Amino acid sequence: MGVTQLISPFYRQLDPKTFRSQFESGQIAWIPTPFAADIPQIMEVEPKSPDDHFASKFQIRNMKESDFRKKQKLPIKLLHLGETEELVVARSKLRPCILLKAGQLSFPDLTQALKQAGKGHLVTGCP
């Protein structure tokens, strides 16, 4: 017995105007999936001069113990990196993925605690 005999209709045409912005359970989407490296790689970027805010030189290297610690770096305009942040480099590939819908992801006790702590904006859930 095939799956199309158990689930009818198995295939359903999605609205071509909204299928990219309104996802549905069972929908197939192309998702960038990174390859996990044994040793994470860091991209060091440097501006051409202290007055320049655009990266002109970069180097990719393996992560060191001294990374992700406070250090003085010249800022690169569009990156907005904090003092303890690094650029991590990863190879990735687009792969097909089936979207699954989790049930209700709202927890009343957690919601109440977040609101009482003034963190109500952190409450998220899937209907």
NORMO-V730888 format. One record per run of one state. SS is the DSSP state (A for helix, B for strand, O for the rest). FROM is the first residue (numbers start at 1). TO is the last residue. If there is no record, write none. Layout:
ss from to
SS FROM TO
SS FROM TO
This chain:
ss from to
O 1 2
A 3 6
O 7 27
B 28 34
O 35 40
B 41 47
O 48 54
B 55 62
O 63 86
B 87 89
O 90 91
B 92 98
O 99 107
A 108 116
O 117 119
A 120 122
O 123 127
